Amino acid sequence: MHEGIRTVETHECCEFSDESDVCISIITWNMNGQLVSEDLEEVVARKRKFDLLVIGLQEAPKERIISQFLQDTLHNSHVLLGNIIMQSLQLYLFGRANSQLFINELHMDKHSLGGFGGLIRRKKGAVTIRVSYKGITMVFINCHLAAHADKVQERNSQLREISQSLFSKKLNPFARRARLIVWLGDFNYRLQGIGTYPARDMIHNHLHKLLRSKDQLLREAERGQIFDGYYEGTLEFKPTYKYDIGSSKYDTSHKVRAPAWTDRILFKVEDPDQLSATLHCYDSIDSIDSSDHKPVKAHLCLKIRN
């Protein structure tokens, strides 16, 4: 019996208090090869009430530029703990200034899905960071999967391949299981069974919540193909792809692509009796328009149960 992806409501904003042991801000963004410093600065936010910051980028520009910019932007509050780069697929982990005191494990790995995805800046695959922070072992996986609406089975297969590959050779087989697993990235799942113009009309009339039933990712999970037992916040925000660059208008090119929630953040707690996870935010950042994707952010707080 499979559970599929369980949708959870977001709670009130986290107050970054002693009620939580670890607060994590998670961001995924397909940058479309563009770097606008003001947008990247807005993505990491000015109010940084979190212990850890996880930033997953797809189709990102050169990593040295991104890494240095992030470190310069965050230097007053957070330091770079680790990063893993595979061409345009990049994952960064930042922590508060004293974070090193709470880390007793930090590993990175990557898995390429082959080819260049048409261009090097569209590399497909996954990069991951495994960290033990305050005694909680966590894994963050940033992925970029095959594009196009008809590639559902290929995306399903890619997720299974990534899951089986990551850390399969690098970790001690007796290593402690991760207590929290977070997947983020451009999963590229599209809307099924509805055309681009009816979908756009529903979004224009603020009825995009009705499109959830058309979402390929949720459908495949319900069939037991992927992400069984994972959680995701409610898709209250509009589909995050595909926009005209420099605007908040959906694709006006000759392809007129149908909107889709390609950019997602999912999580799973392996033992809810020992660790609770509360989602305080799950939203897109619609004010950013330098890419054809909108960034997506989540705020997750963990509490160790005694």
VOKE-477201 format. One line per field, with one value per residue: residue number from 1; residue in one letter; x, y, z of N, C-alpha, C in turn. Coordinates in steps of 0.1 Angstrom, whole numbers, plus 5000, padded with zeros to 4 digits. Example, Ala and Ser with C-alpha at 12.3 -4.5 7.8 and 13.67 -1.06 7.14 Angstrom:
<pts>
seq [1_2]
type [a_s]
n_u [5132_5128]
n_v [4943_4978]
n_w [5078_5071]
ca_u [5123_5137]
ca_v [4955_4989]
ca_w [5078_5071]
c_u [5132_5129]
c_v [4967_5000]
c_w [5078_5079]
</pts>
This chain:
<pts>
seq [1_2_3_4_5_6_7_8_9_10_11_12_13_14_15_16_17_18_19_20_21_22_23_24_25_26_27_28_29_30_31_32_33_34_35_36_37_38_39_40_41_42_43_44_45_46_47_48_49_50_51_52_53_54_55_56_57_58_59_60_61_62_63_64_65_66_67_68_69_70_71_72_73_74_75_76_77_78_79_80_81_82_83_84_85_86_87_88_89_90_91_92_93_94_95_96_97_98_99_100_101_102_103_104_105_106_107_108_109_110_111_112_113_114_115_116_117_118_119_120_121_122_123_124_125_126_127_128_129_130_131_132_133_134_135_136_137_138_139_140_141_142_143_144_145_146_147_148_149_150_151_152_153_154_155_156_157_158_159_160_161_162_163_164_165_166_167_168_169_170_171_172_173_174_175_176_177_178_179_180_181_182_183_184_185_186_187_188_189_190_191_192_193_194_195_196_197_198_199_200_201_202_203_204_205_206_207_208_209_210_211_212_213_214_215_216_217_218_219_220_221_222_223_224_225_226_227_228_229_230_231_232_233_234_235_236_237_238_239_240_241_242_243_244_245_246_247_248_249_250_251_252_253_254_255_256_257_258_259_260_261_262_263_264_265_266_267_268_269_270_271_272_273_274_275_276_277_278_279_280_281_282_283_284_285_286_287_288_289_290_291_292_293_294_295_296_297_298_299_300_301_302_303_304_305_306]
type [m_h_e_g_i_r_t_v_e_t_h_e_c_c_e_f_s_d_e_s_d_v_c_i_s_i_i_t_w_n_m_n_g_q_l_v_s_e_d_l_e_e_v_v_a_r_k_r_k_f_d_l_l_v_i_g_l_q_e_a_p_k_e_r_i_i_s_q_f_l_q_d_t_l_h_n_s_h_v_l_l_g_n_i_i_m_q_s_l_q_l_y_l_f_g_r_a_n_s_q_l_f_i_n_e_l_h_m_d_k_h_s_l_g_g_f_g_g_l_i_r_r_k_k_g_a_v_t_i_r_v_s_y_k_g_i_t_m_v_f_i_n_c_h_l_a_a_h_a_d_k_v_q_e_r_n_s_q_l_r_e_i_s_q_s_l_f_s_k_k_l_n_p_f_a_r_r_a_r_l_i_v_w_l_g_d_f_n_y_r_l_q_g_i_g_t_y_p_a_r_d_m_i_h_n_h_l_h_k_l_l_r_s_k_d_q_l_l_r_e_a_e_r_g_q_i_f_d_g_y_y_e_g_t_l_e_f_k_p_t_y_k_y_d_i_g_s_s_k_y_d_t_s_h_k_v_r_a_p_a_w_t_d_r_i_l_f_k_v_e_d_p_d_q_l_s_a_t_l_h_c_y_d_s_i_d_s_i_d_s_s_d_h_k_p_v_k_a_h_l_c_l_k_i_r_n]
n_u [5009_5008_5016_5019_5025_5021_5002_5008_4998_5010_5024_5021_5044_5078_5093_5118_5127_5133_5117_5122_5147_5164_5162_5155_5161_5151_5159_5151_5160_5159_5180_5183_5207_5213_5226_5215_5224_5209_5185_5194_5203_5179_5167_5180_5172_5167_5159_5171_5163_5172_5189_5202_5209_5199_5207_5197_5206_5198_5208_5227_5250_5287_5303_5321_5316_5289_5293_5311_5296_5274_5286_5297_5273_5261_5278_5276_5260_5259_5279_5297_5293_5295_5297_5286_5293_5282_5288_5263_5246_5241_5247_5244_5254_5248_5255_5249_5273_5286_5283_5300_5307_5286_5286_5293_5296_5300_5293_5296_5281_5275_5256_5255_5233_5240_5251_5246_5223_5215_5227_5257_5250_5226_5227_5218_5209_5219_5230_5243_5242_5252_5247_5254_5240_5238_5233_5214_5210_5210_5199_5203_5191_5196_5181_5179_5158_5147_5133_5101_5067_5060_5078_5075_5078_5105_5115_5106_5122_5147_5147_5147_5171_5190_5184_5193_5220_5234_5257_5263_5287_5304_5298_5301_5287_5274_5267_5248_5213_5198_5179_5163_5153_5156_5144_5150_5145_5145_5122_5108_5083_5051_5018_4991_4967_4954_4951_4973_4960_4934_4946_4960_4939_4925_4945_4947_4922_4925_4922_4940_4945_4929_4943_4960_4952_4960_4986_5016_5036_5024_5005_5020_5033_5010_5004_5023_5048_5069_5085_5072_5055_5066_5065_5048_5044_5012_5002_4998_5007_5012_5018_5053_5067_5063_5079_5080_5111_5120_5095_5062_5046_5033_5048_5052_5062_5066_5062_5045_5043_5027_5018_5035_5042_5071_5092_5101_5099_5104_5100_5110_5106_5123_5117_5091_5084_5106_5116_5102_5089_5081_5064_5068_5067_5059_5064_5064_5087_5076_5083_5108_5122_5142_5147_5132_5119_5104_5118_5115_5107_5111_5105_5116_5112_5128_5123_5136_5123_5118]
n_v [4988_5021_5055_5078_5113_5133_5161_5190_5216_5249_5264_5291_5319_5311_5318_5316_5304_5288_5267_5251_5228_5230_5252_5255_5271_5267_5268_5267_5272_5276_5292_5298_5304_5330_5357_5380_5402_5415_5400_5375_5383_5390_5365_5351_5365_5391_5390_5368_5344_5317_5285_5269_5273_5262_5261_5254_5253_5254_5253_5272_5300_5303_5286_5298_5325_5326_5313_5330_5354_5347_5341_5366_5381_5369_5371_5385_5370_5343_5314_5296_5262_5239_5228_5215_5210_5205_5212_5232_5226_5231_5231_5246_5249_5268_5280_5293_5315_5300_5274_5252_5240_5223_5203_5170_5154_5156_5152_5150_5143_5133_5128_5122_5124_5120_5132_5167_5179_5194_5219_5229_5244_5233_5210_5177_5158_5151_5167_5164_5169_5156_5159_5160_5176_5191_5166_5156_5138_5147_5148_5165_5169_5181_5184_5180_5172_5153_5172_5183_5174_5148_5131_5116_5089_5087_5106_5095_5072_5083_5095_5072_5061_5080_5080_5054_5056_5078_5083_5056_5044_5059_5060_5045_5013_5008_5032_5057_5060_5086_5111_5131_5137_5157_5167_5188_5211_5214_5195_5191_5180_5182_5196_5175_5165_5189_5218_5245_5270_5268_5262_5286_5304_5295_5301_5329_5336_5331_5304_5285_5265_5244_5231_5213_5187_5179_5177_5162_5152_5148_5129_5107_5100_5093_5070_5054_5054_5072_5090_5080_5084_5109_5144_5175_5210_5227_5235_5265_5286_5301_5282_5278_5280_5284_5314_5346_5361_5387_5395_5388_5373_5344_5321_5336_5328_5311_5285_5285_5274_5253_5263_5252_5234_5231_5234_5224_5214_5188_5167_5142_5126_5102_5089_5098_5096_5102_5125_5156_5176_5208_5227_5259_5277_5277_5287_5306_5330_5356_5381_5381_5381_5375_5351_5323_5307_5308_5313_5290_5287_5273_5269_5251_5236_5217_5194_5176_5148_5138]
n_w [5000_4990_4999_4985_4979_5007_5014_5032_5054_5057_5087_5110_5107_5114_5145_5152_5177_5209_5206_5185_5174_5151_5124_5091_5060_5027_4993_4959_4925_4891_4871_4845_4833_4839_4857_4879_4902_4921_4922_4931_4956_4967_4968_4989_5010_5035_5061_5081_5097_5105_5110_5092_5057_5026_4993_4962_4928_4894_4860_4864_4863_4860_4887_4905_4905_4915_4940_4954_4954_4969_4994_5000_5003_5024_5046_5070_5086_5080_5072_5046_5046_5030_4996_4964_4931_4898_4869_4857_4877_4910_4945_4977_5011_5039_5071_5105_5121_5141_5134_5127_5151_5156_5138_5129_5107_5073_5040_5004_4972_4938_4908_4874_4847_4822_4790_4779_4781_4759_4762_4780_4802_4810_4824_4834_4862_4896_4926_4959_4995_5025_5059_5093_5118_5149_5159_5142_5113_5080_5046_5016_4984_4953_4922_4886_4861_4832_4805_4791_4785_4778_4789_4812_4823_4819_4837_4861_4861_4862_4887_4903_4896_4905_4933_4939_4933_4947_4972_4973_4970_4986_5013_5045_5048_5071_5081_5098_5092_5074_5090_5081_5048_5020_4989_4963_4935_4898_4888_4865_4860_4844_4836_4831_4807_4801_4782_4772_4770_4784_4809_4815_4815_4839_4858_4854_4864_4890_4898_4900_4919_4913_4893_4905_4904_4879_4879_4871_4888_4914_4905_4897_4921_4935_4922_4931_4921_4926_4953_4976_5006_5012_5020_5010_5009_5005_4972_4968_4954_4921_4891_4883_4860_4824_4821_4803_4801_4822_4828_4842_4827_4812_4788_4757_4733_4701_4708_4730_4757_4781_4814_4844_4875_4879_4896_4928_4963_4984_5013_5038_5068_5085_5110_5125_5152_5166_5156_5147_5121_5110_5087_5078_5057_5022_4991_4961_4946_4933_4924_4912_4880_4862_4851_4833_4851_4883_4915_4942_4977_5009_5044_5070_5102_5127_5154_5180_5194_5228]
ca_u [5000_5016_5009_5020_5030_5011_5002_5007_4995_5021_5020_5025_5059_5087_5098_5132_5128_5138_5107_5127_5162_5170_5154_5162_5155_5155_5155_5154_5159_5164_5184_5183_5220_5215_5229_5212_5228_5197_5176_5201_5203_5165_5164_5185_5164_5174_5156_5177_5160_5173_5202_5209_5204_5202_5203_5199_5205_5199_5211_5234_5263_5299_5301_5330_5308_5278_5298_5316_5285_5266_5294_5298_5260_5257_5289_5273_5251_5261_5292_5296_5297_5298_5290_5289_5290_5283_5285_5253_5238_5249_5241_5252_5249_5253_5251_5253_5287_5292_5277_5310_5307_5275_5287_5302_5296_5297_5297_5290_5281_5268_5252_5252_5223_5246_5248_5247_5209_5214_5238_5263_5243_5214_5232_5208_5214_5217_5241_5237_5250_5247_5253_5249_5240_5231_5229_5204_5216_5201_5204_5196_5194_5192_5181_5174_5154_5144_5123_5090_5055_5058_5090_5071_5085_5120_5118_5105_5134_5159_5147_5151_5186_5196_5183_5202_5234_5240_5264_5263_5301_5312_5295_5302_5274_5268_5265_5235_5204_5194_5166_5155_5157_5149_5146_5146_5151_5136_5118_5103_5070_5042_5004_4986_4953_4948_4959_4979_4951_4926_4954_4962_4926_4923_4955_4942_4910_4929_4917_4951_4945_4922_4952_4968_4948_4966_5001_5022_5044_5015_4998_5029_5034_4998_5004_5033_5060_5079_5083_5062_5057_5071_5055_5050_5034_5001_5006_4990_5013_5010_5029_5065_5073_5075_5077_5089_5122_5118_5081_5054_5037_5036_5054_5045_5070_5058_5059_5034_5043_5017_5024_5037_5049_5083_5101_5095_5107_5097_5108_5106_5112_5123_5111_5084_5083_5118_5119_5091_5092_5070_5066_5063_5065_5062_5059_5073_5091_5071_5089_5120_5118_5154_5147_5119_5114_5103_5124_5106_5113_5104_5111_5113_5118_5129_5123_5139_5113_5125]
ca_v [5000_5033_5067_5090_5126_5139_5175_5196_5230_5257_5270_5306_5322_5307_5329_5312_5304_5275_5256_5242_5226_5234_5258_5254_5278_5259_5275_5261_5281_5274_5305_5300_5308_5344_5362_5394_5402_5420_5389_5365_5388_5388_5350_5346_5372_5400_5386_5355_5337_5302_5280_5265_5278_5253_5268_5245_5260_5246_5262_5284_5305_5298_5284_5307_5338_5323_5310_5342_5363_5342_5343_5381_5386_5363_5371_5390_5361_5328_5310_5284_5250_5230_5230_5205_5215_5196_5222_5242_5221_5236_5230_5252_5248_5278_5279_5304_5316_5290_5261_5242_5234_5213_5194_5159_5147_5164_5145_5154_5134_5138_5118_5127_5116_5118_5143_5180_5185_5204_5229_5226_5251_5226_5197_5170_5149_5155_5169_5162_5171_5149_5166_5157_5189_5190_5152_5152_5135_5152_5147_5175_5165_5191_5176_5186_5160_5155_5181_5179_5168_5133_5123_5112_5077_5089_5113_5085_5063_5091_5096_5059_5059_5090_5075_5042_5059_5087_5078_5041_5040_5068_5059_5032_5007_5008_5046_5060_5065_5100_5113_5140_5138_5168_5168_5201_5213_5215_5181_5192_5174_5192_5194_5164_5165_5202_5226_5257_5282_5265_5263_5300_5310_5292_5309_5343_5337_5327_5291_5275_5254_5233_5224_5203_5173_5176_5177_5148_5147_5143_5118_5096_5096_5086_5057_5046_5053_5080_5098_5074_5088_5123_5155_5187_5220_5229_5243_5276_5296_5298_5275_5286_5279_5291_5329_5354_5367_5402_5398_5378_5367_5331_5320_5341_5324_5303_5272_5288_5262_5253_5266_5240_5235_5223_5236_5218_5210_5177_5162_5130_5123_5087_5084_5109_5095_5107_5139_5163_5186_5217_5235_5273_5285_5271_5297_5311_5344_5360_5394_5379_5379_5374_5337_5318_5300_5316_5306_5284_5287_5266_5270_5238_5236_5204_5193_5163_5143_5131]
ca_w [5000_4989_5005_4977_4986_5016_5014_5046_5054_5064_5100_5111_5105_5125_5153_5154_5191_5214_5203_5174_5175_5139_5114_5078_5049_5015_4981_4946_4914_4878_4868_4830_4829_4841_4871_4883_4916_4930_4923_4939_4969_4972_4970_5002_5020_5044_5074_5081_5110_5103_5114_5080_5044_5015_4980_4950_4916_4881_4849_4870_4857_4866_4901_4913_4906_4924_4954_4960_4956_4981_5006_5003_5007_5037_5055_5083_5094_5078_5065_5037_5052_5020_4983_4955_4918_4886_4859_4860_4888_4922_4958_4987_5025_5048_5085_5113_5123_5150_5130_5127_5164_5157_5127_5130_5095_5061_5028_4992_4961_4926_4898_4861_4839_4809_4780_4783_4781_4749_4765_4793_4813_4813_4829_4841_4872_4910_4935_4972_5007_5037_5070_5107_5125_5162_5161_5132_5100_5070_5032_5007_4970_4942_4909_4873_4854_4818_4801_4782_4791_4775_4795_4826_4827_4820_4849_4871_4860_4866_4902_4909_4893_4914_4946_4941_4931_4956_4984_4973_4971_4995_5027_5052_5047_5085_5085_5104_5082_5075_5097_5072_5034_5013_4975_4957_4921_4887_4885_4851_4858_4838_4837_4822_4804_4800_4772_4777_4771_4795_4821_4817_4819_4853_4866_4854_4873_4904_4900_4897_4928_4906_4884_4912_4900_4866_4881_4869_4900_4923_4900_4897_4935_4939_4916_4938_4912_4931_4965_4985_5020_5013_5023_5003_5012_4995_4960_4968_4945_4907_4884_4883_4846_4819_4820_4795_4809_4824_4831_4849_4817_4807_4775_4745_4721_4692_4715_4740_4766_4792_4827_4852_4888_4876_4907_4940_4975_4991_5024_5045_5081_5086_5122_5131_5166_5172_5150_5141_5111_5108_5075_5081_5045_5009_4982_4950_4947_4920_4921_4905_4867_4854_4845_4829_4862_4895_4926_4953_4990_5020_5058_5077_5115_5133_5169_5185_5205_5238]
c_u [5009_5008_5010_5027_5018_5013_5000_5005_5007_5015_5024_5040_5067_5093_5113_5135_5133_5128_5112_5142_5169_5160_5162_5154_5160_5150_5160_5151_5166_5167_5185_5196_5223_5218_5226_5214_5217_5188_5182_5201_5189_5162_5169_5180_5173_5171_5160_5175_5160_5187_5209_5201_5208_5197_5207_5196_5206_5201_5218_5246_5275_5299_5309_5323_5297_5283_5303_5306_5277_5273_5295_5284_5256_5267_5286_5265_5254_5274_5289_5302_5301_5291_5294_5284_5292_5278_5274_5244_5246_5241_5250_5245_5256_5248_5255_5268_5294_5288_5287_5310_5297_5276_5297_5302_5292_5302_5290_5291_5274_5265_5248_5242_5228_5242_5249_5233_5208_5226_5244_5256_5230_5217_5221_5215_5211_5230_5235_5247_5244_5255_5246_5251_5231_5226_5218_5210_5206_5208_5196_5201_5188_5193_5176_5171_5150_5132_5112_5079_5055_5069_5087_5079_5100_5123_5116_5117_5146_5159_5151_5166_5194_5196_5192_5217_5241_5245_5265_5277_5309_5310_5297_5288_5266_5265_5250_5226_5200_5180_5157_5161_5149_5153_5141_5151_5140_5133_5112_5090_5060_5027_5000_4971_4946_4957_4964_4970_4941_4933_4956_4950_4923_4932_4951_4930_4912_4923_4927_4952_4939_4931_4961_4965_4954_4981_5007_5030_5035_5008_5008_5032_5022_4997_5015_5046_5072_5075_5072_5065_5063_5060_5059_5040_5023_5006_4996_4994_5011_5021_5041_5072_5062_5071_5085_5099_5119_5104_5075_5044_5042_5041_5046_5053_5061_5054_5047_5032_5033_5024_5025_5044_5062_5093_5095_5105_5098_5106_5102_5113_5111_5117_5104_5082_5095_5121_5106_5096_5080_5073_5060_5062_5067_5056_5069_5077_5088_5077_5102_5117_5130_5155_5133_5112_5113_5110_5112_5113_5105_5112_5106_5120_5117_5129_5126_5129_5120_5118]
c_v [5012_5045_5079_5102_5131_5154_5180_5211_5237_5263_5285_5307_5317_5319_5327_5312_5290_5264_5247_5240_5231_5240_5259_5262_5270_5267_5267_5271_5277_5288_5308_5307_5323_5347_5377_5395_5406_5408_5378_5370_5387_5374_5346_5354_5381_5396_5371_5347_5322_5298_5276_5270_5268_5260_5258_5253_5251_5257_5274_5288_5299_5298_5294_5321_5336_5322_5323_5353_5359_5344_5358_5386_5381_5365_5376_5381_5347_5326_5298_5272_5239_5233_5219_5210_5205_5205_5232_5238_5223_5235_5236_5251_5258_5276_5291_5304_5305_5276_5250_5234_5223_5203_5183_5150_5156_5156_5151_5143_5140_5126_5124_5118_5115_5130_5157_5187_5196_5214_5225_5232_5244_5212_5190_5160_5154_5157_5169_5165_5164_5155_5161_5170_5188_5176_5147_5150_5138_5151_5157_5171_5175_5184_5185_5175_5164_5164_5175_5171_5153_5125_5119_5100_5078_5096_5103_5076_5071_5093_5083_5057_5068_5084_5063_5045_5067_5080_5062_5036_5047_5066_5045_5025_5006_5022_5048_5065_5079_5101_5122_5139_5148_5168_5182_5202_5215_5201_5180_5184_5185_5189_5184_5166_5178_5210_5238_5268_5280_5267_5278_5307_5307_5300_5323_5346_5332_5313_5280_5264_5242_5225_5214_5189_5169_5175_5163_5143_5141_5130_5105_5091_5089_5072_5048_5045_5061_5086_5093_5078_5102_5133_5167_5197_5221_5238_5255_5286_5291_5289_5284_5286_5278_5305_5335_5361_5382_5405_5387_5373_5353_5331_5325_5337_5315_5290_5273_5276_5264_5255_5252_5243_5226_5223_5233_5216_5200_5172_5150_5129_5108_5081_5095_5108_5101_5122_5144_5174_5195_5226_5249_5281_5275_5280_5300_5326_5351_5374_5393_5374_5378_5360_5334_5309_5310_5307_5301_5283_5279_5269_5259_5238_5222_5204_5178_5159_5135_5118]
c_w [5000_4994_4995_4984_4994_5016_5028_5045_5061_5077_5100_5110_5117_5132_5157_5170_5195_5212_5193_5177_5163_5129_5101_5067_5036_5003_4969_4935_4902_4872_4853_4826_4831_4855_4872_4898_4925_4932_4932_4954_4975_4976_4984_5013_5030_5059_5075_5094_5107_5107_5101_5067_5033_5003_4969_4937_4904_4870_4854_4862_4864_4881_4910_4915_4916_4938_4961_4963_4968_4994_5010_5008_5021_5048_5069_5092_5092_5070_5057_5045_5042_5007_4974_4941_4907_4875_4863_4872_4901_4934_4969_5001_5033_5062_5093_5117_5131_5146_5130_5140_5165_5146_5130_5118_5083_5048_5016_4981_4949_4917_4885_4854_4825_4799_4786_4783_4770_4750_4778_4804_4817_4817_4837_4851_4886_4917_4949_4983_5018_5049_5083_5115_5138_5164_5151_5119_5089_5056_5024_4993_4961_4929_4898_4864_4839_4815_4793_4788_4789_4781_4809_4831_4828_4833_4861_4872_4865_4882_4909_4908_4903_4928_4949_4940_4942_4969_4984_4974_4982_5010_5033_5052_5060_5090_5089_5092_5085_5081_5089_5058_5027_4998_4971_4943_4911_4882_4871_4849_4854_4842_4827_4819_4803_4791_4778_4779_4782_4809_4825_4821_4834_4862_4866_4863_4887_4908_4899_4907_4922_4897_4891_4908_4887_4868_4880_4881_4910_4918_4900_4911_4939_4933_4922_4931_4918_4944_4974_4999_5022_5016_5014_5008_5001_4984_4959_4957_4930_4901_4881_4870_4836_4816_4809_4804_4810_4827_4839_4840_4813_4792_4764_4732_4713_4698_4725_4750_4777_4805_4835_4865_4886_4888_4921_4951_4982_5003_5031_5058_5083_5099_5129_5146_5173_5167_5144_5132_5108_5097_5078_5068_5033_4999_4971_4953_4934_4915_4912_4890_4857_4847_4841_4839_4874_4906_4936_4966_5000_5033_5066_5091_5121_5148_5172_5196_5215_5241]
</pts>
